[in-house]
Amino acid sequence: MIASEQVAGLPHEGARIQALLRLLLAGFLVAVLVTQPPSAHLLLCWLIVLSYVLWSVASTVVLRLGGPEVLRYTWLALAVDVFTLAGLTLVADKSADTTWTAYTLLNGLFVVPLMAATQLSPLVCALATAPTVLAYLVSGLLIRPIDEEPISYVVLRALLLAVVGLACVLLTALQRARVLTIARLLQERNHLLEEMVQIEQREQRDLAETLHDGALQYVLAARQDVEPALAGDAECLERVEFALAETTRLLRATMSQLHPAALESAGLLPVLKDVADATRSRGRFSIDVVTHGWDESTRTAVDELLLVTVRELLTNVVKHAAARKVIVELARTDAVARLQVIDDGRGLGGVDLDARLRNGHLGLASRRIRVEAAGGWMRLRDADPHGTVAEVEVPLA
């Protein structure tokens, strides 16, 4: 959030830099009149310069006190800068044969493209540079006859100003692109943080559902049979023992899904079977795990990715498929690992994962993003005659 505010405040910082440059330019004009006063129209020159000083101070104050809407009109100040310098140069031109005032003032136009560059808008910078170069060229041509300066020299100086302006436009475009890139990255970062929070909340809900639909049901059933079992009812005692055994099995399966150490120590295949057992209890359907080229000793770099992916796929089967039978196929070659989850439910083929991600359904879409980030792919298609086939392929290297 802090970084986002900093990016949003960059145009305001640019306007502040422009205001500072304008104050320095006003100081430059005052210094020119003090050190090189024109021999004609001195009072008019001072009137123009002092008006510009007041304008610079006032615009700075308005910028500090105004809101974001003030930034929309900062480009108008550049027009005032150009007209002031050009007009002051033409007034001082009347004494160009005896003083260097006009020539010195003319160089102040080089500051205008720099001020325009702070707008972070290449268009504004270009629109400010063009009249600045034109004013520089026209003013230079008007004062040229005083000392018989060659026209080529005036044109070359104007061309140099145009090059400076072009450099400012290009730098503005580069800086704007960087700012937009930073803003986009920050937006993606915030979006990913929101996704992480939503995924964590969803996994907590899934865990609660798993415990409620599995282990808790056996505990409640055992609780009802405890008193008859204590009274000597052998059948109730057997049911209590079975319920506790199932509770232990389901809790161990849940622990193996949650703890990475279980995956590292036992391997993917045993943990996958535990996931299948836990899902069977939640979904009330049969589930078979079929493997090709995979045994309990197999360890790969994509075990965790495959595990979280199959968990997500099975969770979607439980919630949406209304299936009676599910098959999980895990295959391995020298180069890739392949995973298939096939159900005979109502079908999820044709699901737009990108649309689900935009609408906040992060499960399958986020898993697909992780699979693709690992160099693999994930797709859904209709099963025959009904149901869904989810296919995942991930390179092992």
C-alpha positions, 0 to 999 in steps of 0.5 A: 500500500505504501509503495502504491501511494508512492507511485501515485504521488510521482506526478505530484513530485514532478509538479513540485520539481517543475515549480522549483525550476520555475522559481530558479528561472525567475531568479535567473531573469532577475539576475540578468536584469541586475547584472546586464540591464537593458539600455531601453525599456528597463522599467517594462522589463522589470515589470515583466520579470517581477510579474513572472516572479509573483506568478512563479511564487503563486503557482508554487503555493497553489500547487502545495495547497491544491488537490490532485485536480491542480495537476491537470493544469500545470502544463498551462504554466509552461505556456506562460514560461515560453511567452514570458521569455520570448516577450522579455527577449523581444523587449530587451532586443531594443537595446541589443546593440549596446547590451547582452541582455537579449542574448542572455535571456534567450538562453533561458528557453533551454530550461522550458523542455526540462520543466516540461519533462517533469510532467511524465507525459511525452505529449505535453513535453513535445507540445511545450518543446515545439513552441519553445524552439519556435520562439527561440528561432524567431527571437534569434532571427529578430535580434540577429541583424544587430551584430550581423550574426549568421543565420546558420548560427541562429538555426544551429542554436535552435537545432541544439535546443530542439535536440535537447527537447527531443531528449527530454521527450524520450526521457519522459517516455522512458520514465513514464514507461518505468512508472507504469511498469512499477504500478502494474507490478504493484497491482499484480503484487496486491492481487497476489496477496489477495489471492494468498489470503483467499486461498488460505481461507479456502483451505481452512474451510476445506480442512474444516469440511474434511474434519467435519465430514470424516473424523468428527462423524466417527467420533460422534458415532463412537460417543453414542456407543460408549455407554452401551459398550461399557455396559458390556454390549460387544457389538457396540464395543466393536463399533467404537473400536471401528470408529476410533480406528477410522478416526485415527486413519482419517486424521493421519491422512489429513496430517500427511496432507498438511505436513510437508515432512510426510511427503518427504519421508513417505513419498508422493504415492502413500500421501496420494493414497491418504488423500484419496481415502480422505476424499472418499469419505467426504465425497461418498464415492469410490476412488481408485489410484492407478500408477504407471512407473511410480512406486513408494520409493519414487521422489521427484522435484514436482511431488508437492506441486502434484499433491496440491494439484490433485487435492484441488481437483478432488476437492472440486469433484466433491463440491461440484461433480456429484460423481459416483466413481473417481479414478486418479492416474499417476504416470512417470517417464524419464522427462515428465510426470502425468496426472489424470483425475477422471470422474463420472459426474455432471462434468466440468469440461469447457470451464474457463479457468481465466474467467474463474480467476477473474471472478475470484474462483482461485482454486483450479486457476491458481493451480494451473498458474503454478503448473504452467510456471513449472513448465507444464500444462493443465486442461479439462475436457469432457469424459465419455459418456459423461463426467470430466477428465482433468489432465496435468503434465509437468516436466520432472527437470 
